[in-house]
Structure formats: C-alpha cells, structure tokens
Amino acid sequence: MLTSKAYKRMLAASVLTAVMGTGSVFAAEVQTGYTPDMNATATADTATTDDTTTKAAVYNAGAEKKGANTQDNTDAAILAARGDTTLSTDGTVVQGSDGTVTVNNGALKTDDKQVKMVSKTTAGTDLDKVAENGQAQAVTSVEAQYVTAVSADSVNPFVGKTITGLSISGIPADQAAQLMTLLSEKVGDAVSVDGVFKDVQNLGNSGYFSEVNPVFTSVPEGVKIDFAVVTNPVVHGVVFEGNSVYTSDVLTKYMAIPEGQIMNSVYVGQKVQGINAAYARDGYMLAHVDGISVDDNGMIHIHIVEGIVEDIVPAGNKKTRNKVITREFVQKTGKPFNKFLVRRSVERVYNLGFFDDVNVRMLPGEKDPNNVIIEIDVLEHKTGTITLGAGYSKSDGLMGIVEFGEDNLRGTGDKFKVHWEIGGKKKYKNYQISYLKPWIDHRGTSLGFSFFNREDEYTDYDSDGSEVAEYNKKSKGFNISFGRQTGEYTRDYLTLESRSDKYKFDPDENSENGFRYDKNGAGTGPDNHNPNGNYNFKDDNYIGKNFGRINSITWQKVYDSRDNIYEPTRGRRISYTAQWAGHGLGGDFDFYKFTAEMRAYKKVGSKNVLAFRARGGFIQGDAPYSQLFTLGGADTLRGYEDDQFRGKNMYNATLEFRFPIVKKVSGVLFTDIGDAWDAPNVPWYKNTKSFNYGVGAGVRITTPIGPVKLDYGIGKDKKKFHFSFGTQF
C-alpha cells in the first residue's frame, strides 16, 4: 500500500509525464462532490481510449439531473480532455480537421515591451495578435495518468464467465451510478481481457482517478466485477516557483483550479502545456514547467525553469573590446533567454560593420545546468583605411593626398577620419576631420563632430539635362551632432552646423562655355565673350542669393528595424528631418527645411529581396541653391544627370527587385519616379512641375574597397550608365 506522501510523489510524476511527453490541448473541468479515498493499493500501467459509444455515454451521464449543471459540464469536459470533441466546453481549445490545435493561452502574455517590439520586427511572432487569438500548434492530447494492477494474467482465470454484476467503489454511490455509463461491459456479457482493459481505460481517462483496479468475485452464476478507484487529492491552491516572465497571480488565474475540489490530471496537464506554449510563443524557448508536486496540504507546486542567461561571452574578437560587443545586446544577463532578443542582438552586433560573420552558441550554465551562457562568435575584418595619392593641375601644380580612416579606433567602436590635400602652389587646399563616439554613456548617447575646408568642382544642369555652368565651390565650417537612443529601433539626432559656401571661377579648371555667375549678360567690353545671354547674374546678386553662411539646427528622428543595414532583407527605416536655418541663429539665410523618408524590405523566395523607398520634402524661406532638394543620378533618379532636378519641393520613389547572380555579385531591376521644382533664385531653371521616371537594370559587386554599383537607366528622353561606390539604400 502506498503511503500518502509516496502516492503524491507518484501523482506528481504522472502529471509531469503527461505534460512533458505529449502536450495538453483540451481542458476538463474539475469534478465536484467527490470524497477522495487516500487508502488504496496500486501498481503501474497506463492506457487511453477513444470510443464513440463511450463518448455518448459520458456526455449523457447525469442527464437526469437539472439541466446544464456542473455535472453536465464536467462530463462534456471529460470528453474534450480525451480529444473526442472539437470544442471544449469552456471554449479554451479548438481543434481543426487537420489536427491543428489552438490553445487559448491569451491570458499569458509577457509584459516586456522590448520583447514585443523586437518580435514584431525580426520576422517573429506578433505577440499581441497571437495573445488575442490563442496559440496554434499541432500537438496530441494529454493522456490521463493513473495506475492499475490489471494484467492479462489476472483476467484470464475469469475469461468466458458470465458477468453477474458491475460496480464502482471508492466514491459515493450517486457518483458511481453516473460513471457506470462509462463501462462498455454489461451484465450478462462474457468476461474478456479486452473488455476489462477497456473499462479500466474508460474510467482512468476521466482524469480524476489515480488508481483503477478491477476486483473479481466468483459467484455460482459467474463473476462480479468491482472497479476500485482512488480519487486524486482535493486541491486547496497552486504555488508557482521560478517564474519571472509571468506573475504568479497571472498564472494562478490562468490555471483556474477551483479550491476544495478534486484535481483532474488531464486538466492540469492542459493548463501546464498552455503555459509551456505561451513561453514558446513569447520567445522564451528554454523555459518550461519541469516539476509538479502536491503537498500534504493539497497545494499543487509547479516549478518553472526559464533558462536564465548567466553570461554573454564574446569570442573571436582580437581587436574589438568585449564591451563594444556586449553593449549592443538587448538580451541581458540575469534575464530569461529570449530568441527574439538574441536575434536582434546579433543583428546589432553585425551592423557595427566590424565583422564579416556573427554567430551565437549556447553553452550550459555553470551555476545551474538549466541556465545558459551565450557565446557570441565574431569574425573580424579590417576597419582602417590609408590612402596616399598625388595629382597635378595647371593651376595648382603637384599635390599630394593623404587620407586616414578608422571605423573601430583601438577597438572602442569610435570612428575617426582625416582627409588632407597638401602641396601645390597654395601649399594646402582641402581638409576634413571627423570623429564619432557612438557611446558616451550607458544609454547609447553618441557625440560626433566634423571640421572641413574643401574646394570641389561642380557642374550645373538645367531641367533638360543640358550642362549650363562649371565652377568651384569652397565650403568651410563645422558641425557637432548628438544622438540618443530613444527606443530599440529609434534614435534622435540634434546637429549644430555653421558653414560658408563661396563661388569661385577658375579659368584653368572650369569651362568658359557655361554661365558665369559673377558676370552680367551680353554687353560691351571684355565680358562680351561670356555666354550669359540675357541673365545679369551680377546685377541680380545671384551669388549673394545662393552662396554665403548658413547657421542651422537640425533635428532628425530615425526608426530603423532593418536586419542588415548593408544588405537589408527585411525591416523598415523611417526618418523625419527638420532643419532650422537663420531665424535668430545668424548667417545669410533664413529658411525651414522638412524631409521625410521611408524604406521597406521584404524577402521574395529564399534569396530575392523587394526594396522600396519613398521620399518627400519642402522648404519655406530663402534657401540658397546648395540647400535645395536635388534629384537625378545613381542614388535617386536613374537615366538622368546628377542633380538634374532642383527645387524647394521634392518627391521621389524607387522600387527594386534584387537577386543574387554569383558569389559577391548580385543583380537589380528598378524603376524610379520623382521631381524637384520651384527654384526661385535660379532664373535659368524651369520651375514647372513634371513627372519624371526611369527604368533599368544593374549589378552590385562586393569588393575589398566597398560595394560597386553599375546601373543602366532609361529616362523619358535619355539613356545613361551610372557608376558609383557605396551601399545601396
């Protein structure tokens, strides 16, 4: 005979076996009114049934009582627990004809906003939607767990004898009478091994009994069969251990085990499996119920293992410091392992741009084998560049070019770049120095600055794509930029800039056939040779209206959920930019500039990507020529000249279909549309709005010095090849 404590340990093991073995799908309500008998014998064996006759009998058990009472609901729930019906009485479970089972564990949903956010943008489960609709998964029904002493050897001596009586003992007589309908054998039938086994199964599968043992009593007319049952203990509450994702109050409410009533092992199994399914749904792939026990006070103890992350250990990094890698992890130590957070963490590490490959390994915890240590393996590549060059021009003579750049300075993640042109007749011409520190505090605040003094050659085009002027523009100034992480995918930037642009015509470098913005049109004297036509640029102060000092503050908000900022395959990037120039900040110009952009990416098949970009913007005020929106060229509107369209208003959209060709070579089919119009201080430019489009194809080649893009675009009036360096949008 089992002792009380031994019995409860056995019961706990049985329930856990049911939960961990198959998974629970249907709920059975707790039977009311039983008085458990804790003093019974037991041996081990298990069985299940699925019989239409039995189903009908159980469903109609107790029908003589008042209407749809508790007993009726209990009987129907028992059916549902065995998987004989498609809908459980409490509406928690729906089973499809294909075997797919939906478990309504909507009451269990993580309150971790970061998990929800990340899951929605990493091709994971939409937690809110799934929580509302339940969790769909193909599983089998949880089987009731019980023990029985029946065996073929114990039944064989009675095989063939007439059954003269059937009874159920161990429970009150009225409840025994109700359950008699579960028995397939009838008085007058001949005893058979299969018949006895089936009745043991029918009773055991109700979920309310820990033992079912047939007792045979020989009588002159044949044999009487009494099924001695032992009910499960009365439940007085449930206690959870090891849970942090879901509170004990939430779990207790979800279990919904009525106090003072008989425990149903099938019901408990279903609820526990629902908890396991909720953990899986919410990304906690290592979390599960690993222990169930019932104490002497009738309290069910459910122990949960959540798979805590003990440590995050970088590996393979020789230059990059460990903290540069670990600070990008949204999966934190001391928290349950979550696949959504780990996946996002890997994306963030890769997007640093320091590594060719990033992989994650999970190692057993050292403090607890149920915990996990995350090993992040990286393959570093060179992040520094040094460029030495020389050039010669008639005006400047021999010049040298020195450029040094480092995207991971001393392994800290800081970015530093110097560009310097030396020599020539003027001894020095151009320089640009920039520095960015991406983390100045624990919140991911960035600080960057840039100083520049450069002179570059420019070519202006009219709206028809015809060249109208060549000149040099000297730009000198500085900017300081602050960035702040405001969400997992959002950052705010604030940039202070002061710059001065000057017009310069160099007859040795610039064409004499274009407009001279420092001269008037046709007239007498030595200026007659210039092709300004009727444009009096000098008298109209063209240079003053379009060149000068700009002091501005720019705010930008960026949402970026792309999986790979270099070659994205999913996610979005949305940005809003507002620039305040002048208006109390000083400078020569007062204007406001607003820009919005959206990029979206979607996989088509296993390797192809559909990429879309849309932009729009407008300017209020007297913005100079250099600050107007521009369209045309490799990055905006292919099939047209660079910056062919210019104005205070702009729209642009691009759709690309990207596909691999061979290793490090991919192809693209594209279509572009857009226009920029309204350039009030540019008299030679047509300010009329037009619809411009381009279609074409191109290739992308990954090289040691960066990606190379070659596109062939067909516009409304022209066809043009575009060659450029840099990543695609």
Secondary structure, DSSP 8 states (H G I E B T S, - for coil): ---HHHHHHHHHHHHHHHHHHT----------S----------B-------HHHHHHHHHTTTTSSSS-HHHHHHHHHHHHHT-SSB-TTS-EEE-TTS-EEE--TT-----HHHHHHHHHTT---HHHHHHH-EEE---------B----HHHHGGGTT-BEEEEEEESS-HHHHHHHGGG----TTSB--HHHHHHHHHHHHTTSSEEEEEEEEEEETTEEEEEEEEEE--EE-EEEEES--SS-HHHHHHHH---TTEE--HHHHHHHHHHHHHHHHHTT-TT-EEEEEEE-TTSEEEEEEE--BEEEEEEES-SSS-HHHHHTT-SS-TTSB--HHHHHHHHHHHHTTS-EEEEEEEEEE-SS-TTSEEEEEEEEE---EEEEEEEEEETTTEEEEEEEEEEEEETTTTEEEEEEEEEESTTSEEEEEEEEEES-SSTT--EEEEEEEEEEEEEEEE-TTS-EEEEEEEEEEEEEEEEEEE-SSSEEEEEEEEEEEEEEE--TTTS-TTS--TTS-SS-SSGGGGS--TT--TTTTTHHHHHSSEEEEEEEEEEEE--S-SSS--SEEEEEEEEEEESTTS-BS--EEEEEEEEEEEEEETTTEEEEEEEEEEEEEE---GGGSEEE-STTS-TTS-TT-EEESEEEEEEEEEEEEEETTEEEEEEEEEEEEE--TT-TTS------EEEEEEEEEEEETTEEEEEEEEE-SS-EEEEEEES---
